[in-house]
């Protein structure tokens, strides 16, 4: 399985670096949200309403874990 994970860091109107979208081979995997603060980070997976052509539901565990750790580190940069 040829996987390339990438991140997109986003903000909201009141806070910088609140969301990290995780992609694998250009397809959406999950969203890490720190809306309630870094100590209360949440992961959101795509719900059934997402277009299947824009998401990927099966990725390697190791690659996904590394992407989550990278997302957490980038969200916590000041």
Helices and strands as residue ranges (DSSP letters): E 5-10, E 19-24, E 27-33, G 38-40, E 42-45, G 52-54, H 61-75
